[in-house]
Amino acid sequence: MSLRRSGLQKEVLALYRRALRMVNAKPPAAQPKFKLYVRYTFKTQATSVSPRDISAIEHMLRRGRRQIEMYEDTNVRDCFVSHGMLQWGARNAGRKESTVGSPGSSS
């Protein structure tokens, strides 16, 4: 049985896929940092907003698109990963990302 998703959920998933594709275009040495940044950002943003707050989700989608456009630039070769992000990544290493695309998820 397939899961039916709202248009907003589809947009969030499309943005997440676009971000992961952007990571693959970065230098191999920087890819783990970019991937951690993307995962951390999506997860923390998803838990910070109610799934019913459509205007906040739409705002986060617009902001996320602009940010990904900036990171897609070929001149961007690395990104900053804070100590908090590294700790979060260590705690969540190997976990399946089940909340991206769920009703509470957003960029």
C-alpha positions as CSV (number, residue, x, y, z in Angstrom):
1,M,0.0,0.0,0.0
2,S,1.5,3.3,-1.0
3,L,1.6,6.3,1.3
4,R,-0.3,9.3,0.0
5,R,1.6,12.6,0.5
6,S,0.4,16.1,0.4
7,G,1.8,18.6,-2.1
8,L,3.8,20.3,0.7
9,Q,5.3,17.0,1.8
10,K,6.3,16.3,-1.8
11,E,8.0,19.7,-2.0
12,V,10.0,19.0,1.2
13,L,11.1,15.6,-0.1
14,A,12.1,17.1,-3.4
15,L,14.1,19.8,-1.6
16,Y,15.8,17.1,0.5
17,R,16.7,15.0,-2.6
18,R,18.0,18.1,-4.3
19,A,20.2,18.8,-1.3
20,L,21.6,15.3,-1.3
21,R,22.3,15.5,-5.0
22,M,24.2,18.8,-4.3
23,V,26.3,16.9,-1.7
24,N,27.3,14.4,-4.4
25,A,28.6,17.2,-6.6
26,K,31.0,18.4,-3.9
27,P,34.7,17.3,-3.5
28,P,34.9,13.8,-1.9
29,A,36.7,15.1,1.2
30,A,33.9,17.6,1.9
31,Q,30.9,15.4,1.2
32,P,30.6,14.0,4.8
33,K,30.5,17.5,6.2
34,F,27.9,18.6,3.6
35,K,25.8,15.5,4.2
36,L,25.9,16.0,8.0
37,Y,24.9,19.7,7.5
38,V,21.9,18.8,5.3
39,R,20.7,16.0,7.6
40,Y,21.1,18.1,10.7
41,T,19.4,21.1,9.2
42,F,16.4,19.2,7.9
43,K,15.9,17.2,11.1
44,T,16.2,20.2,13.4
45,Q,14.0,22.4,11.2
46,A,11.4,19.6,10.9
47,T,11.1,19.3,14.7
48,S,10.9,23.0,15.2
49,V,7.6,23.6,13.3
50,S,4.1,22.2,13.6
51,P,3.0,20.2,10.6
52,R,-0.2,22.3,10.5
53,D,1.8,25.6,10.3
54,I,1.7,25.8,6.5
55,S,3.0,29.4,6.2
56,A,6.1,28.5,8.3
57,I,6.7,25.4,6.2
58,E,6.4,27.4,3.0
59,H,8.7,30.0,4.3
60,M,11.3,27.4,5.3
61,L,11.0,25.8,1.8
62,R,11.7,29.2,0.2
63,R,14.7,29.8,2.5
64,G,16.0,26.3,1.9
65,R,15.8,26.6,-1.9
66,R,17.8,29.8,-1.8
67,Q,20.4,28.2,0.5
68,I,20.7,25.2,-1.7
69,E,21.1,27.4,-4.8
70,M,24.0,29.1,-3.0
71,Y,25.6,25.8,-2.0
72,E,25.1,24.4,-5.6
73,D,27.6,26.9,-6.8
74,T,30.8,25.1,-8.0
75,N,33.0,27.7,-6.1
76,V,31.6,26.5,-2.8
77,R,33.9,23.6,-1.9
78,D,33.4,23.2,1.9
79,C,30.9,24.1,4.7
80,F,31.1,24.8,8.4
81,V,30.0,22.0,10.7
82,S,29.7,23.0,14.4
83,H,30.6,20.9,17.4
84,G,26.9,20.5,18.1
85,M,26.3,19.1,14.6
86,L,29.2,16.7,15.0
87,Q,27.7,15.5,18.3
88,W,24.3,15.1,16.8
89,G,25.8,13.2,13.9
90,A,27.6,10.8,16.2
91,R,24.3,10.2,18.2
92,N,22.3,9.6,15.0
93,A,24.8,7.7,12.9
94,G,23.2,4.8,11.1
95,R,19.7,5.8,11.9
96,K,17.1,5.6,9.2
97,E,15.8,9.1,8.4
98,S,12.1,8.3,8.9
99,T,10.8,11.8,9.7
100,V,11.8,13.5,6.5
101,G,8.5,13.6,4.6
102,S,6.3,12.8,7.5
103,P,3.6,15.3,8.4
104,G,5.9,17.1,10.8
105,S,8.8,17.5,8.5
106,S,9.9,20.6,6.7
107,S,13.1,22.1,5.5
